[in-house]
Amino acid sequence: MILETLFSMAIFITGGHLIDTKLGLHHYSDEDYKEIFFLKNKKSISKECIRHSKLEVIKKLRVNSAGSQGDIFKVSDPYPIQDTPQQDTFNSQRPN
């Protein structure tokens, strides 16, 4: 019951927004934000970001610095852009 109250206050204050380690702003639905809020330390989950309209992987990291604890969220793209293959210039310069 206490955790549900904390979650209700968090969703009221943030409105479902999340700031990642690179200071990027992300927005999730209330159900997704609840799953992210109750995520265990060093675990990850995939959710749809409403702001970016794409699937993102969220990893929760707990930090303890200067006597205070806090949660840091690392948000990454599950499908990173692959480099296109480049032309092989070494073999094209060799005589046959």
C-alpha positions in Angstrom: 0.0 0.0 0.0 2.9 2.4 0.8 4.5 1.6 -2.6 1.3 2.2 -4.4 1.0 5.6 -2.7 4.6 6.4 -3.7 3.9 5.4 -7.2 0.7 7.5 -7.3 2.7 10.6 -6.2 5.5 9.8 -8.7 3.1 9.5 -11.6 1.3 12.7 -10.5 4.6 14.7 -10.3 6.3 13.3 -13.4 3.3 12.6 -15.5 4.9 9.5 -16.9 8.1 11.2 -18.0 11.5 9.8 -17.5 15.0 11.3 -17.8 17.8 9.0 -18.9 21.5 9.1 -18.3 22.1 11.3 -21.3 19.5 13.8 -20.0 17.0 12.7 -22.7 13.3 13.1 -21.9 11.1 10.0 -22.5 7.3 9.6 -22.0 5.5 6.3 -21.3 1.9 5.3 -20.6 0.8 4.9 -17.0 0.9 1.1 -17.1 4.3 1.1 -18.7 5.6 3.7 -16.2 4.3 1.5 -13.3 6.3 -1.4 -14.6 9.4 0.8 -14.9 8.8 2.3 -11.4 8.7 -1.2 -9.8 11.6 -2.6 -11.9 14.4 -4.2 -9.8 18.0 -2.9 -9.7 20.1 -3.8 -12.8 17.1 -5.3 -14.6 15.9 -4.1 -18.0 12.6 -4.0 -19.7 11.4 -3.0 -23.2 8.6 -0.4 -23.5 7.1 1.9 -26.2 8.1 5.5 -25.8 5.2 7.7 -26.7 7.4 10.8 -27.3 9.7 9.0 -29.8 7.1 6.5 -31.1 9.6 3.6 -30.9 10.5 0.6 -28.7 13.2 1.3 -26.1 15.1 -0.8 -23.6 15.1 0.7 -20.1 17.7 -0.5 -17.5 17.4 0.6 -13.9 20.6 1.4 -12.1 20.8 2.3 -8.4 23.5 4.7 -7.3 24.7 5.7 -3.8 26.7 8.9 -3.9 27.4 11.3 -1.0 25.1 9.5 1.3 22.0 9.7 -0.9 20.5 7.0 -3.0 18.8 7.5 -6.3 17.7 5.6 -9.4 19.3 6.2 -12.8 17.7 4.9 -16.0 19.7 4.0 -19.0 17.5 4.1 -22.1 18.8 2.5 -25.3 17.6 1.5 -28.8 17.1 -2.3 -29.1 17.8 -2.1 -32.9 20.8 0.2 -33.4 21.5 1.5 -36.8 24.0 -0.8 -38.6 26.8 0.7 -40.7 26.4 0.1 -44.4 29.1 -2.0 -46.0 31.8 0.1 -47.6 33.5 -0.7 -50.9 36.7 -2.7 -50.6 39.3 -0.3 -52.0 42.3 -2.4 -51.2 41.4 -5.3 -53.6 40.2 -2.9 -56.3 43.6 -1.3 -56.5 45.5 -4.6 -56.9 46.5 -5.7 -60.4 44.9 -8.9 -61.6 
